[in-house]
Structure formats: structure tokens, C-alpha cells
């Protein structure tokens, strides 16, 4: 039988980004019918958690939703506790004979079943839901969500997994036996159109080193955490990956990516930032680019992906008006296969006096606007 609390629980979980199907809701209702006459709410929580949660990262979401819907009033808890003390063990009362209590349920047990613990005046229409879905966050203007939001971090982790799946699928197509008719026809024109030599569908995949450099200064730290979450999720789909962060100094975070869990990796990197004083600092791109040029394994197969708003506040220009950081970036471009800059600012702000997008483009870098998280994920997929 459908239970209103279970339906509300499914809706809350779905609104918080947990995938919940109709079958999961039906199974949860079956679990409720089985366990509603029990007296241990924790067992019900564990049983429902095993039904709904497929990813351990969603455990905290389930616990919050469950506790908000299956909360027992304090006065009810006190009453149940008193009742259980009064009827704890009838066998200890010498005035009660064993045959008097044989095959009978005590009053305390009847009063403390889960169904009677919970308030009976539950109204599903009074529940407040979070109506912001993942699809809305993916398409939302990135400048409108530039504050720390745990949902965004969780969504970026899922984006990383999706990117990894898409990249792995593209790699598997290298061994595909599907015929590419367009290539086959073009190749066999010299044979009078007879299809002698067949061409299969194989994507162009180049084995390159991908080197990520993230700006973690005060103006970009809000998006650097999202960027890191995506990179962590999709790191295994790249052949070789290196990760660096900078503000006025460069921090090598490549080894931290090898931690077993995301939380361990994030904690390790944050501890390194604190030790280096890299919290809400101001970027010094000339100094940082020089350190990066000397630290990173740059060669003709290196693709450098730079996450930055391209605002060199401490930048100086020489007599010819060339920005110093742009000179160093040009050396990085010459040593690498290419340099891509993902800029979270809107293009309309690129031409302001403090922006150095034009200088970096003149140095040979390719600058792209990060419109939203979906656009960012597609750019990483195509690397």
C-alpha cells in the first residue's frame, strides 16, 4: 500500500539529486508494510537506505531527508520510555503468573511500534521541497552560482564520472568494426566505386599529456573547487594527467589525485594550501607562470588547460606595452602542443582595462568562456 511519508521521502531525495525511480518507491512502500509493526526506527532507516541509495556519496542526503520526515516528538519519546520502564519484564512481578502473559503482547510493545511512534496528522502538502534540479544547475549562468554550494560540488563530481564514461566510450570506438560509408566510398573511388577496401568508424584520438593549472586566488576560488571536483572524477579517463594550482605561487597537486576517496584528496589539497598561505590570496601570474614553466613536464604532446579569469592585477608591461605574464605564457605555448584557457567571466568583461584576455590570445592561447557547468563538461570531454 502506498504510504504518504514514503512518497514524500522519494520526492525529497529526487529534489536533492538522488536518482529515485517508481520501482524504488514501490519497494520502499513494501518495506514500510513489513517493518511498520517493529519498534526500532533505526532498522527501518537502514532498510530504506539500502533501497534508495546506490552511491555512498548520497548517504548524508538520505539521512537528512529521513530525519525530517520520520521524526518522533519528544513527548512521545518520553511517554514510550516511561511505558517501557513500567512493563519492562512482567516475569519479574511475583503477582503475575506465566500463564497470564503467555502469547500476549504487552501494552508497551503495542504503544512503541513505529507506526504509532510517528504523528498521525502527517500532511504531505505541508512539506517544503527543493525545486532546483540538477538539469537547472547545469544550464544556469555560472556567474549566478558563484558561491559555495554543496549541491554544486556533488554535481561536479557526477559530471566527472559522466565525462569519464564518455571519453572511455570514445576510446572503445577505436576497435569498432562499424563501416564508415563516407570514408569507404572516397577511398574506393580509384577502384571504380567498387567497395574493395573498407574503412571503419574510428575517432581521432591522440595520446597527449593533459596538464591542468587552476587559479585559486580570491576571484576564482569559488570555481576552482568545482573544477577540481570534475578533474578528480574524470582523471582515470586521461592517459596522463598533471594538476597544479596557483595564486602567487604554484602548488603541485598531482600526487593528491591518487587518494582513495574524494574527501581525502580534497582535505590533502586544502592542508597544502593552508601551509602555503594560498587562501583567498591575490594572483601573481608572471611569477606563477614562470614557476609552472619550470615545474611542469611540457613538450610537444602537452595540452595545458588553464582555469583563470585572466586578471593580472600585479602585471607590468614593458616599453613596448607587452604584458610580462603574456611573455611567459608565450614560452609555455611554444613548449606545448596548445594552451586552452577556460574563463568563467562573460565575454563582455574581457575588454575591460584589468582583463588580459587579448594579451594571452596574442601569446597563442585559446580562450573559451565557461557559460555554465554543462558547457564546461563538454569542453573537457573534447580534450
N, C-alpha and C positions, 0 to 999 in steps of 0.2 A: 504494500500500500504506500502511496506517495505521502511523504511527510514534509510539512512546510519548512521545518528547520533544515532538513537536508537540501531542499530546493534552494533555500537562502544561502546555505553553505556553498553549494555549487556555483551560485551566481557571484558570491563574493570572491571565490577563488578565481573564477573566469575573469572577473574585472581586474584582478591583480596579476594577470598574466599567466596563470596556471592553466594548462590545457585540460578542460573538463568536457567529456562527451556525455551524451544522453545515456549511454550504457553505464558509465561511471556513476551517474546519478541514480540510475535504477539499482545498481549493485549496492550503493550506499544505503538506499531505502531498505533493501533486503537485510543488510547488516543491522540497521536500526530495529527492524522487526524481530530479529534474533536476539539482540542484546538489550532491548528496552526494559526487560524484566530483571536485568542484572543490577547489581548495586555498586559497581566500580566504573566510574566515569572515565578513568584513565584507560581502561580496556577498550571502551568504545572509541576513545580518541585514537588509540593505536590501530584499531581495526579500520576506521575510516581513513586514517592517514595512509595505510597500505593500499587502499582503493584509489585515492585521488593522486598521490604523489608519485611521479615517475622519475623526477630529478631531485636529488637531495638538496640542491640549492633552493628549492621551493618549500622546504620544511618549515621555515620560520613564518612563511605566509599562511600555511595551513594552521599553525598553532595560534596565530593572531586571530584568524577568522573563526576557528573553533571556539576559542575562549570568549569571543564577543557574542556568540550565539548560544553557547551551552554553558552559560554562567549560572551558578546556583546562588540565590540570595543568601546573605549572611545569616539572617534569622532562620532560614530553612536549614542551613548547615548546623546551627546551634541546636535547633529542635531535633534534628536527626541524631546529633551526638548525644543529647540527653536521653533520647528514646533508646539508643543502642546501649547506653550505660544501664538503663533500667532493666533491659531484657537481654543482658549480655549472655548469660548462661543459666537457663531455668533449672538445669540439673543440680546446681549448687543450692537451690532452695529446698530445704528438707520437707517443706509443706506441700511440694508438688510431686506427685507420683509420676514415674516414667510413662505409664500407660496414658496419662492425661495429655502428654505432649507428643505422643507418637504420631508420625505422619501429619503433623500440623505445622503451619507456618507461623512464626512469631509475628507480633504486631510490628516490631522494629524492622523486620525484614520486609514486610509489606509496605511500610512507610518509606523505606530508603531505596526502592528501585529507581532506576534512572528516570523513567517516565514520570514518576511522582516527585522526583527531586526538582525537575525543571518547572518554571512557572507555566501555568496552563493558558494564560492570556497572551500567548505569543501572536503578534500581528506582523505578517511578512511585509505589509505595505509600509510599516514604520522603519524598515531597515534602510540605512543610507549606504549607497553603493558608490564605488569609484568608477565613474563612467569614462575615464581616459583609457583607451585601449592601446595595445602595442602598435597597431596599424596607424593610429593617430599620432603617436610619438615618433614613428618612423618618418612620417610625412611632415611633421611640424617644423616650422622655421627654426633652425638651430640657434638663432640669436634670441629666441623667445624661451629657450630652456637652458640658459647659461648659468644655472645654479645647481648645486649638488642635489641630486635626486637619486635615491637608491633604486628606483624603478629603471632609471636610465642606465645605471651600471649593470643591472641584471639583464636589461635588454641588449646592451653591447656585448655581454658575454655570450648571449644566444646568437647574436649576429656573427660573432667569431666562429661559432660552431657551424652556422649556415654557410659562411664563406669557405670554411674548410671542406665541407661537403661538396660545394660547387666546384672548387678547384680540383678536388680529388676525382670528381666525375669527369672533368675536362681531361685529366691525365689518363683516365681509363680509356677515353676515346682514342688514344694513340694506338691502341691494339684492336680497334674496331674493324670489323670486316664489312661494314656497310659501304656500298658503292656510291661514290660521288660522281653522279652522271655528268655534271658540267665539266669537271676536270677530265673525265674519261673521254668524252666526245672531243674536247680540244686536243688531247694527246693523240687521238687516233685519226685526226684529220689527214695525216700523212699516209694512212693506210686506206684511204678512200672511204672513210667513215665506218669501216668495219671495226667492231669493238674487240680488238685483239688484246690490248693491254688495259687492264682495269686499274682504276685509281680508287682508293678507299678514303673515307672521311677521317682525316686526322688533323686536329687543331695544331697550330704553330705554337709549340711550347719550347721556350729557351731556358736552359738551366742557368739561372743567374743567382747572384747573392743579393739579398734584399736587406738593406741597412736602414733602419728606422731611427730618426732623430726627432725627438719631441721637445717642444718649448714648454717648460714647466714654470715659467715666470708668472707673476701675478695676473697678467692679462690673458693667459692661456691655460692656467692650471685646471680650470673647470672642464675643459675639453680634453686635456691630456690624460685624465683618468679614464674617460670613455675610450679614447684612442688606445690606451694600454690594454683595456679590457678586450677590445676587438683583436688586437695583435696576439694577446695571450691565447684567445680561443682558436685562432687560425694558424698559430705558429707551426704546427706539425705538417701543414699542407705546403709549406715552402721548403725548398731544398736546403737552403742555408739562410739563416736569419740572424741579424745582429740588431741590438736595441741600445739606444743611447738617449739620455735626457740632458737638457742644458737650461741654464739661465745665464749666469756669468761664468760658470764652469760646466764642464761636461762630465756626466756620470755614466759609466758603462753598466747597463742592467741586463746584459745578455745572459749571464750565468743565473740570474734570479728567475729567468723564464723556465728553468728546468725544475723548479719546485713542483711537488706533487699536487698541490691544490692552489687555486686562485688566491685564497686568503693568505696562504703562506708567502706567495710571491708578492702580493701587494704589501704585506707587512714588512717583508725584507727590503723592498724598494723604498718604502716610507722611512724606515730606520736609516737607510743610507742617505736619503735626502736630509733628514734632521741632522745627521752627523756632519754633513757638508754645508749646512745652513741654507739649503735650497727650498725654502718655504716662503711663498709669496714675494719672491725677490724680483729684481729688475734685470732684464736680459742685457747681456753684452755680446752682441753677435760676432763682432770682429774677433774677440778673444776666444769665444766658444767655437767658432768655425775653424780657427787655427788649431785648437786642441783636437777637434774632431778630425781634421785633415791628417793630423799626425797619429791619431789613435786608431781610426777605422781602417779595415783592410780593403782599401779602394783599388780597383783595377778595371779593365775594360768590360768585365762582366758584372760590375756592381751597379745596382739600381738604388739610389738614395731617395728615401721618402721623408721629406721634412714637413713636420706639422708646426706651423707658426703663423702668427698674424702679420708677419713681415713689418714689424715696427721696431726699428733700431734706434731707440731713444738716445743711446750714447754714441751713435755713429758719427764719424767725422768724414769729411770729404777732402780730397787733395786739391792741388791747384787747378786741375782740370775738371773739378766737380764730380769726380768718381768716388762713390762711397767705398770706404775701406773694407767693410764686410762683403760688398759685392765683388771686390777683387779676390778675396779669399774664396768666396763661393765659386768664382770662375775657375780657380785652380781645382776645386773639388769636381766641378763639371768636366774639366779636361781629363781628370784621372778616372772618371766613372763612365759607365755606359750612358746614364742620364740621371738628372736630378728632378724630382717631382715635388712640388710644394703644395700641400693641402692647406688652404687658408680659410678659417672659419668666419672671416669678415665678409660682408657683402661687397660686391664689385664697386658699388657706388662710393665706397670709402677708400678704395685703393689709390685714388688720385689725390688724396689729401697730403699736405706737406710732410707729415710724420710717417707716411707709408713709403716703403721702399720696394714695392712690388715691381715697378718699372725698372729699377736698378737690377733686381735679381733676374728679371726676364732678359735684360740686355746681357747679363752674365751667362745666359744659356739655360737657365732653369725654366721648367714648365710649371706655371702657377694655375691651380684649379680652385674654384670656390666650393666649399662644403655647404651645400644648400640645406641638407637635412641628413639624418643618420642613414636613410636608405641610399642616398646618393653617395655617401662616404663608403658604405659597404660595397657598392657596385664598382667604385674606383679601386678598391683593394682587390676585389675579385679579378679585375682585368690586369693586375700587375704581372 
